[in-house]
């Protein structure tokens, strides 16, 4: 396994949560903030949609 994984910047389902949770953190090899990487994300065909998520009986998120 190689860290950081190269597909971090290729997959919307990975990059968007990183940009939301740690927008000012920088990608360790690119040196670019995750918020900036997400703002510049241009890969079509990766539709994101919210899903309901519960953990240990507690609702963590609900689709809007």
Secondary structure, 3 states (H helix, E strand, C coil): CCCCCHHHHCCHHHHHHHHHHCCCCECCCCCCEHHHHHHCCCCCCCCCCCCCEEECCEEEECCC
